[in-house]
Amino acid sequence: MERPDRMEIIFTNEQGKGLQWDGMLWSSPDVPAVAVWLNQQLLGWGSRHCSILSWAQRQAEQYLGAVEMEVRDLTGMPEENIGADVIFGDEGLAGGAEGWQDPGDDGPAKTSYARCPLTGAQHYLRAGLCADGVGDGDTAEEDWDGPEQQWNALHRWCESQGIMDDSRGPQLAGGREHDVIFLPAEACWVKFTKPGLAGFTVDWEESGRPFLRNALPMEYLDRLQWQNEFFQDSITLTGLWREGRGGWRIRTTQPHVVGRRATMLEISVGLKALGLVQMGWKGMGYEDSTSWRIGRFGVWDVHPANVILAENGVLVPIDVIITELPHGFPPCHFHPEAGISP
């Protein structure tokens, strides 16, 4: 199979800034640093055009906010007929077509994501989702929007990459989401989600109020990626682990931060200095934990146990919950449904 032709797509925000993507390379006269960063990202195998377009749009929105998408050229192929004919290799986008190989129909590509397994797992799971975030299979059993389907997909991907972890399990009981090991020589924490779970996320009632629920694997991986991007963290996915026939746990590593727990006052001052604004809701996670907003994202479960004040005085959130806010969320500091005045 020859390498597929490229798609040429323009993403433009309300301010007129734009990013162009041709399926392999990003370019932008307005924000060249963004294009350079995007060209270093890995694109996993996709078997449906909606997954590929969704991936590209999500990357553009991280830097431009809400964007309009215009498909400028599909090399003569009708958009509705792209389907499995548009499949891009998982080399770095700036790497060109050399070394591209057809993955066939045998599941995830057998290419190593040693540089960024977290990104690789995200892309593989997202390849089973349409732009609206739900499965697009012909039957409910084929959709990947449920816990079992996503766990099975993550298991397949980790197995294909050789990162099914058989090392020792957690030594210390953590909080409600993780158990841990501390590795002094590596100066890092090894974190295991609770058996069969992928932490928590924040969802929304029809009334517009948030509530806490168990996260799906895709939501957990997104949360870790946003943690790395927003707070300059270096969380790494190292595989799946379980004890005996118990539930699988997602295993990650996170660098140790030398410092102490921040006080609530230090958290408030530090997050505002980072450009976050406080929302009115409390208790999304631990009691009295606060919630914050940065752009179109919410940062939840913010309290002293989840935020470190480093020795150099920098505030370092280490275990907060990050989610996308609902479309149309008011651009004010305090959402009116929170019942708290500024």
Contacts in CASP RR format, 6 or more apart in sequence:
PFRMAT RR
TARGET T0000
AUTHOR 0000-0000-0000
METHOD contacts of the structure
MODEL  1
MERPDRMEIIFTNEQGKGLQWDGMLWSSPDVPAVAVWLNQQLLGWGSRHC
SILSWAQRQAEQYLGAVEMEVRDLTGMPEENIGADVIFGDEGLAGGAEGW
QDPGDDGPAKTSYARCPLTGAQHYLRAGLCADGVGDGDTAEEDWDGPEQQ
WNALHRWCESQGIMDDSRGPQLAGGREHDVIFLPAEACWVKFTKPGLAGF
TVDWEESGRPFLRNALPMEYLDRLQWQNEFFQDSITLTGLWREGRGGWRI
RTTQPHVVGRRATMLEISVGLKALGLVQMGWKGMGYEDSTSWRIGRFGVW
DVHPANVILAENGVLVPIDVIITELPHGFPPCHFHPEAGISP
1 102 0 8 1.000
3 97 0 8 1.000
3 100 0 8 1.000
4 85 0 8 1.000
4 86 0 8 1.000
4 87 0 8 1.000
4 88 0 8 1.000
5 74 0 8 1.000
5 75 0 8 1.000
5 77 0 8 1.000
6 22 0 8 1.000
6 23 0 8 1.000
6 24 0 8 1.000
6 75 0 8 1.000
7 21 0 8 1.000
7 22 0 8 1.000
7 23 0 8 1.000
7 52 0 8 1.000
7 53 0 8 1.000
7 71 0 8 1.000
7 73 0 8 1.000
7 74 0 8 1.000
7 75 0 8 1.000
7 82 0 8 1.000
7 86 0 8 1.000
8 20 0 8 1.000
8 21 0 8 1.000
8 22 0 8 1.000
8 23 0 8 1.000
8 71 0 8 1.000
8 72 0 8 1.000
8 73 0 8 1.000
8 74 0 8 1.000
9 20 0 8 1.000
9 21 0 8 1.000
9 22 0 8 1.000
9 23 0 8 1.000
9 53 0 8 1.000
9 56 0 8 1.000
9 69 0 8 1.000
9 70 0 8 1.000
9 71 0 8 1.000
9 72 0 8 1.000
10 18 0 8 1.000
10 19 0 8 1.000
10 20 0 8 1.000
10 69 0 8 1.000
10 70 0 8 1.000
10 72 0 8 1.000
11 18 0 8 1.000
11 19 0 8 1.000
11 20 0 8 1.000
11 21 0 8 1.000
11 56 0 8 1.000
11 57 0 8 1.000
11 60 0 8 1.000
11 61 0 8 1.000
11 64 0 8 1.000
11 67 0 8 1.000
11 68 0 8 1.000
11 69 0 8 1.000
11 70 0 8 1.000
12 18 0 8 1.000
12 64 0 8 1.000
12 67 0 8 1.000
12 68 0 8 1.000
12 70 0 8 1.000
13 64 0 8 1.000
13 65 0 8 1.000
13 66 0 8 1.000
13 67 0 8 1.000
13 68 0 8 1.000
14 66 0 8 1.000
16 30 0 8 1.000
17 28 0 8 1.000
17 30 0 8 1.000
17 31 0 8 1.000
17 64 0 8 1.000
18 28 0 8 1.000
18 30 0 8 1.000
18 31 0 8 1.000
18 60 0 8 1.000
18 64 0 8 1.000
18 67 0 8 1.000
19 26 0 8 1.000
19 27 0 8 1.000
19 28 0 8 1.000
19 31 0 8 1.000
19 34 0 8 1.000
19 35 0 8 1.000
19 38 0 8 1.000
19 60 0 8 1.000
19 63 0 8 1.000
19 64 0 8 1.000
19 67 0 8 1.000
20 26 0 8 1.000
20 27 0 8 1.000
20 28 0 8 1.000
21 38 0 8 1.000
21 56 0 8 1.000
21 60 0 8 1.000
23 52 0 8 1.000
23 56 0 8 1.000
23 88 0 8 1.000
23 93 0 8 1.000
24 88 0 8 1.000
24 93 0 8 1.000
24 94 0 8 1.000
24 95 0 8 1.000
24 96 0 8 1.000
24 97 0 8 1.000
25 39 0 8 1.000
25 93 0 8 1.000
25 94 0 8 1.000
25 96 0 8 1.000
26 34 0 8 1.000
26 35 0 8 1.000
26 38 0 8 1.000
26 39 0 8 1.000
26 93 0 8 1.000
27 35 0 8 1.000
28 34 0 8 1.000
28 35 0 8 1.000
31 63 0 8 1.000
31 64 0 8 1.000
34 63 0 8 1.000
34 64 0 8 1.000
38 59 0 8 1.000
38 93 0 8 1.000
39 92 0 8 1.000
39 93 0 8 1.000
39 94 0 8 1.000
40 92 0 8 1.000
40 93 0 8 1.000
40 94 0 8 1.000
41 59 0 8 1.000
41 92 0 8 1.000
41 93 0 8 1.000
41 119 0 8 1.000
42 90 0 8 1.000
42 91 0 8 1.000
42 92 0 8 1.000
42 93 0 8 1.000
42 113 0 8 1.000
42 115 0 8 1.000
42 116 0 8 1.000
42 119 0 8 1.000
42 120 0 8 1.000
42 123 0 8 1.000
43 52 0 8 1.000
43 55 0 8 1.000
43 88 0 8 1.000
43 89 0 8 1.000
43 90 0 8 1.000
43 92 0 8 1.000
43 93 0 8 1.000
43 123 0 8 1.000
44 88 0 8 1.000
44 89 0 8 1.000
44 90 0 8 1.000
44 109 0 8 1.000
44 120 0 8 1.000
44 123 0 8 1.000
44 124 0 8 1.000
44 127 0 8 1.000
45 87 0 8 1.000
45 88 0 8 1.000
45 89 0 8 1.000
45 90 0 8 1.000
45 103 0 8 1.000
45 108 0 8 1.000
45 109 0 8 1.000
45 123 0 8 1.000
45 124 0 8 1.000
45 127 0 8 1.000
46 52 0 8 1.000
46 87 0 8 1.000
46 88 0 8 1.000
46 123 0 8 1.000
46 127 0 8 1.000
46 128 0 8 1.000
47 83 0 8 1.000
47 84 0 8 1.000
47 87 0 8 1.000
47 127 0 8 1.000
47 128 0 8 1.000
48 83 0 8 1.000
48 84 0 8 1.000
48 127 0 8 1.000
48 128 0 8 1.000
48 130 0 8 1.000
48 136 0 8 1.000
49 79 0 8 1.000
49 82 0 8 1.000
49 83 0 8 1.000
49 86 0 8 1.000
50 130 0 8 1.000
50 131 0 8 1.000
50 136 0 8 1.000
51 126 0 8 1.000
51 127 0 8 1.000
51 128 0 8 1.000
51 129 0 8 1.000
51 130 0 8 1.000
51 131 0 8 1.000
52 86 0 8 1.000
52 88 0 8 1.000
53 69 0 8 1.000
53 131 0 8 1.000
54 126 0 8 1.000
54 129 0 8 1.000
54 130 0 8 1.000
54 131 0 8 1.000
54 133 0 8 1.000
55 123 0 8 1.000
55 126 0 8 1.000
57 67 0 8 1.000
57 69 0 8 1.000
57 131 0 8 1.000
60 67 0 8 1.000
61 67 0 8 1.000
61 296 0 8 1.000
62 229 0 8 1.000
65 295 0 8 1.000
65 296 0 8 1.000
66 296 0 8 1.000
71 79 0 8 1.000
74 82 0 8 1.000
77 85 0 8 1.000
77 86 0 8 1.000
87 102 0 8 1.000
87 103 0 8 1.000
89 100 0 8 1.000
89 101 0 8 1.000
89 103 0 8 1.000
89 109 0 8 1.000
90 109 0 8 1.000
90 111 0 8 1.000
90 113 0 8 1.000
90 120 0 8 1.000
90 123 0 8 1.000
91 98 0 8 1.000
91 99 0 8 1.000
91 100 0 8 1.000
91 111 0 8 1.000
103 109 0 8 1.000
103 110 0 8 1.000
107 156 0 8 1.000
107 160 0 8 1.000
108 124 0 8 1.000
108 156 0 8 1.000
108 157 0 8 1.000
108 160 0 8 1.000
108 161 0 8 1.000
109 160 0 8 1.000
110 160 0 8 1.000
112 161 0 8 1.000
113 119 0 8 1.000
113 120 0 8 1.000
113 121 0 8 1.000
113 161 0 8 1.000
117 161 0 8 1.000
117 163 0 8 1.000
117 236 0 8 1.000
117 237 0 8 1.000
117 238 0 8 1.000
117 239 0 8 1.000
118 221 0 8 1.000
118 224 0 8 1.000
118 225 0 8 1.000
118 228 0 8 1.000
118 235 0 8 1.000
118 236 0 8 1.000
118 237 0 8 1.000
118 252 0 8 1.000
119 225 0 8 1.000
120 157 0 8 1.000
121 154 0 8 1.000
121 157 0 8 1.000
121 158 0 8 1.000
121 221 0 8 1.000
121 237 0 8 1.000
122 218 0 8 1.000
122 221 0 8 1.000
122 222 0 8 1.000
122 225 0 8 1.000
124 153 0 8 1.000
124 157 0 8 1.000
125 144 0 8 1.000
125 150 0 8 1.000
125 153 0 8 1.000
125 154 0 8 1.000
125 157 0 8 1.000
125 217 0 8 1.000
125 218 0 8 1.000
125 221 0 8 1.000
126 218 0 8 1.000
128 135 0 8 1.000
128 136 0 8 1.000
128 144 0 8 1.000
128 153 0 8 1.000
129 135 0 8 1.000
129 136 0 8 1.000
129 144 0 8 1.000
129 145 0 8 1.000
129 218 0 8 1.000
130 136 0 8 1.000
133 145 0 8 1.000
134 143 0 8 1.000
134 145 0 8 1.000
135 142 0 8 1.000
135 143 0 8 1.000
135 144 0 8 1.000
135 145 0 8 1.000
136 143 0 8 1.000
137 143 0 8 1.000
143 149 0 8 1.000
144 150 0 8 1.000
144 153 0 8 1.000
145 216 0 8 1.000
146 216 0 8 1.000
147 214 0 8 1.000
147 216 0 8 1.000
147 217 0 8 1.000
150 216 0 8 1.000
150 217 0 8 1.000
150 218 0 8 1.000
151 196 0 8 1.000
151 217 0 8 1.000
151 248 0 8 1.000
153 217 0 8 1.000
154 217 0 8 1.000
154 240 0 8 1.000
154 250 0 8 1.000
155 164 0 8 1.000
155 240 0 8 1.000
155 248 0 8 1.000
158 164 0 8 1.000
158 239 0 8 1.000
158 240 0 8 1.000
163 237 0 8 1.000
163 238 0 8 1.000
163 239 0 8 1.000
163 240 0 8 1.000
164 239 0 8 1.000
164 240 0 8 1.000
165 238 0 8 1.000
165 239 0 8 1.000
165 240 0 8 1.000
165 241 0 8 1.000
165 251 0 8 1.000
166 241 0 8 1.000
167 241 0 8 1.000
168 181 0 8 1.000
169 181 0 8 1.000
169 190 0 8 1.000
169 192 0 8 1.000
169 241 0 8 1.000
169 243 0 8 1.000
170 178 0 8 1.000
170 179 0 8 1.000
170 180 0 8 1.000
170 181 0 8 1.000
170 190 0 8 1.000
170 192 0 8 1.000
171 180 0 8 1.000
171 181 0 8 1.000
172 179 0 8 1.000
172 180 0 8 1.000
172 181 0 8 1.000
172 182 0 8 1.000
173 179 0 8 1.000
174 180 0 8 1.000
176 194 0 8 1.000
176 200 0 8 1.000
176 285 0 8 1.000
177 193 0 8 1.000
177 194 0 8 1.000
177 197 0 8 1.000
177 199 0 8 1.000
177 200 0 8 1.000
177 319 0 8 1.000
178 191 0 8 1.000
178 192 0 8 1.000
178 193 0 8 1.000
178 194 0 8 1.000
178 199 0 8 1.000
178 319 0 8 1.000
179 191 0 8 1.000
179 192 0 8 1.000
179 194 0 8 1.000
179 249 0 8 1.000
180 189 0 8 1.000
180 190 0 8 1.000
180 191 0 8 1.000
180 192 0 8 1.000
181 189 0 8 1.000
181 190 0 8 1.000
182 188 0 8 1.000
182 189 0 8 1.000
182 190 0 8 1.000
182 256 0 8 1.000
183 189 0 8 1.000
183 190 0 8 1.000
186 253 0 8 1.000
187 255 0 8 1.000
187 256 0 8 1.000
188 253 0 8 1.000
188 254 0 8 1.000
188 255 0 8 1.000
188 256 0 8 1.000
189 253 0 8 1.000
189 254 0 8 1.000
189 255 0 8 1.000
189 256 0 8 1.000
190 238 0 8 1.000
190 251 0 8 1.000
190 252 0 8 1.000
190 253 0 8 1.000
191 251 0 8 1.000
191 252 0 8 1.000
191 253 0 8 1.000
191 254 0 8 1.000
192 241 0 8 1.000
192 249 0 8 1.000
192 250 0 8 1.000
192 251 0 8 1.000
193 199 0 8 1.000
193 220 0 8 1.000
193 249 0 8 1.000
193 250 0 8 1.000
194 249 0 8 1.000
195 242 0 8 1.000
195 243 0 8 1.000
195 246 0 8 1.000
195 247 0 8 1.000
195 248 0 8 1.000
195 249 0 8 1.000
196 246 0 8 1.000
196 247 0 8 1.000
196 248 0 8 1.000
196 249 0 8 1.000
197 214 0 8 1.000
197 215 0 8 1.000
198 214 0 8 1.000
198 215 0 8 1.000
198 216 0 8 1.000
198 217 0 8 1.000
198 219 0 8 1.000
198 220 0 8 1.000
198 250 0 8 1.000
199 214 0 8 1.000
199 215 0 8 1.000
199 220 0 8 1.000
200 212 0 8 1.000
200 213 0 8 1.000
200 214 0 8 1.000
200 215 0 8 1.000
200 285 0 8 1.000
200 301 0 8 1.000
200 321 0 8 1.000
201 212 0 8 1.000
201 213 0 8 1.000
201 214 0 8 1.000
201 215 0 8 1.000
201 216 0 8 1.000
201 219 0 8 1.000
201 220 0 8 1.000
201 223 0 8 1.000
201 321 0 8 1.000
201 323 0 8 1.000
202 210 0 8 1.000
202 211 0 8 1.000
202 212 0 8 1.000
202 213 0 8 1.000
202 284 0 8 1.000
202 298 0 8 1.000
202 300 0 8 1.000
202 321 0 8 1.000
202 323 0 8 1.000
203 210 0 8 1.000
203 211 0 8 1.000
203 212 0 8 1.000
203 213 0 8 1.000
204 210 0 8 1.000
204 211 0 8 1.000
204 326 0 8 1.000
205 211 0 8 1.000
207 337 0 8 1.000
208 326 0 8 1.000
208 337 0 8 1.000
209 281 0 8 1.000
209 337 0 8 1.000
210 281 0 8 1.000
210 284 0 8 1.000
210 291 0 8 1.000
210 300 0 8 1.000
212 284 0 8 1.000
212 285 0 8 1.000
215 223 0 8 1.000
217 250 0 8 1.000
219 323 0 8 1.000
220 250 0 8 1.000
221 237 0 8 1.000
222 322 0 8 1.000
223 321 0 8 1.000
223 322 0 8 1.000
223 323 0 8 1.000
224 235 0 8 1.000
224 237 0 8 1.000
224 252 0 8 1.000
226 297 0 8 1.000
226 322 0 8 1.000
227 233 0 8 1.000
227 235 0 8 1.000
227 317 0 8 1.000
227 320 0 8 1.000
227 322 0 8 1.000
228 234 0 8 1.000
228 235 0 8 1.000
230 294 0 8 1.000
230 297 0 8 1.000
230 299 0 8 1.000
230 322 0 8 1.000
231 316 0 8 1.000
231 317 0 8 1.000
233 254 0 8 1.000
233 255 0 8 1.000
233 316 0 8 1.000
233 318 0 8 1.000
234 254 0 8 1.000
234 255 0 8 1.000
235 252 0 8 1.000
235 253 0 8 1.000
235 254 0 8 1.000
236 252 0 8 1.000
236 253 0 8 1.000
236 254 0 8 1.000
237 250 0 8 1.000
237 251 0 8 1.000
237 252 0 8 1.000
238 251 0 8 1.000
238 252 0 8 1.000
238 253 0 8 1.000
239 250 0 8 1.000
239 251 0 8 1.000
239 252 0 8 1.000
240 248 0 8 1.000
240 249 0 8 1.000
240 250 0 8 1.000
240 251 0 8 1.000
241 248 0 8 1.000
241 249 0 8 1.000
241 251 0 8 1.000
242 248 0 8 1.000
242 249 0 8 1.000
254 318 0 8 1.000
257 308 0 8 1.000
257 310 0 8 1.000
257 316 0 8 1.000
257 318 0 8 1.000
258 310 0 8 1.000
258 311 0 8 1.000
259 308 0 8 1.000
259 309 0 8 1.000
259 310 0 8 1.000
259 311 0 8 1.000
260 308 0 8 1.000
260 309 0 8 1.000
261 304 0 8 1.000
261 305 0 8 1.000
261 307 0 8 1.000
261 308 0 8 1.000
261 309 0 8 1.000
262 304 0 8 1.000
262 307 0 8 1.000
262 308 0 8 1.000
262 309 0 8 1.000
262 315 0 8 1.000
263 304 0 8 1.000
264 290 0 8 1.000
264 303 0 8 1.000
264 304 0 8 1.000
266 309 0 8 1.000
266 315 0 8 1.000
267 290 0 8 1.000
267 302 0 8 1.000
267 303 0 8 1.000
267 304 0 8 1.000
267 307 0 8 1.000
267 315 0 8 1.000
268 278 0 8 1.000
268 290 0 8 1.000
270 315 0 8 1.000
271 278 0 8 1.000
271 292 0 8 1.000
271 299 0 8 1.000
271 302 0 8 1.000
271 315 0 8 1.000
272 278 0 8 1.000
273 315 0 8 1.000
274 294 0 8 1.000
274 315 0 8 1.000
275 294 0 8 1.000
276 292 0 8 1.000
276 293 0 8 1.000
276 294 0 8 1.000
276 299 0 8 1.000
277 292 0 8 1.000
277 293 0 8 1.000
277 294 0 8 1.000
277 333 0 8 1.000
278 290 0 8 1.000
278 291 0 8 1.000
278 292 0 8 1.000
278 293 0 8 1.000
278 333 0 8 1.000
278 334 0 8 1.000
279 291 0 8 1.000
279 292 0 8 1.000
279 293 0 8 1.000
279 298 0 8 1.000
279 333 0 8 1.000
279 334 0 8 1.000
279 335 0 8 1.000
279 338 0 8 1.000
280 290 0 8 1.000
280 291 0 8 1.000
280 334 0 8 1.000
280 335 0 8 1.000
280 338 0 8 1.000
280 339 0 8 1.000
280 340 0 8 1.000
281 291 0 8 1.000
281 335 0 8 1.000
281 338 0 8 1.000
282 288 0 8 1.000
282 289 0 8 1.000
282 290 0 8 1.000
282 291 0 8 1.000
283 289 0 8 1.000
283 291 0 8 1.000
283 301 0 8 1.000
284 291 0 8 1.000
284 300 0 8 1.000
284 301 0 8 1.000
284 321 0 8 1.000
285 300 0 8 1.000
285 301 0 8 1.000
285 321 0 8 1.000
286 301 0 8 1.000
286 303 0 8 1.000
286 305 0 8 1.000
286 306 0 8 1.000
288 303 0 8 1.000
289 300 0 8 1.000
289 301 0 8 1.000
289 302 0 8 1.000
289 303 0 8 1.000
289 306 0 8 1.000
290 302 0 8 1.000
290 303 0 8 1.000
291 298 0 8 1.000
291 299 0 8 1.000
291 300 0 8 1.000
291 301 0 8 1.000
291 302 0 8 1.000
292 298 0 8 1.000
292 299 0 8 1.000
292 300 0 8 1.000
292 302 0 8 1.000
293 299 0 8 1.000
293 325 0 8 1.000
293 333 0 8 1.000
295 325 0 8 1.000
296 324 0 8 1.000
296 325 0 8 1.000
296 329 0 8 1.000
297 322 0 8 1.000
297 323 0 8 1.000
297 324 0 8 1.000
297 325 0 8 1.000
298 322 0 8 1.000
298 323 0 8 1.000
298 324 0 8 1.000
298 325 0 8 1.000
299 317 0 8 1.000
299 320 0 8 1.000
299 321 0 8 1.000
299 322 0 8 1.000
300 320 0 8 1.000
300 321 0 8 1.000
300 322 0 8 1.000
300 323 0 8 1.000
301 319 0 8 1.000
301 320 0 8 1.000
301 321 0 8 1.000
302 317 0 8 1.000
302 320 0 8 1.000
305 319 0 8 1.000
306 317 0 8 1.000
306 318 0 8 1.000
306 319 0 8 1.000
306 320 0 8 1.000
307 315 0 8 1.000
307 316 0 8 1.000
307 317 0 8 1.000
307 318 0 8 1.000
307 320 0 8 1.000
308 315 0 8 1.000
308 316 0 8 1.000
308 318 0 8 1.000
309 315 0 8 1.000
309 316 0 8 1.000
310 316 0 8 1.000
329 335 0 8 1.000
330 336 0 8 1.000
332 342 0 8 1.000
333 342 0 8 1.000
334 340 0 8 1.000
334 341 0 8 1.000
334 342 0 8 1.000
END
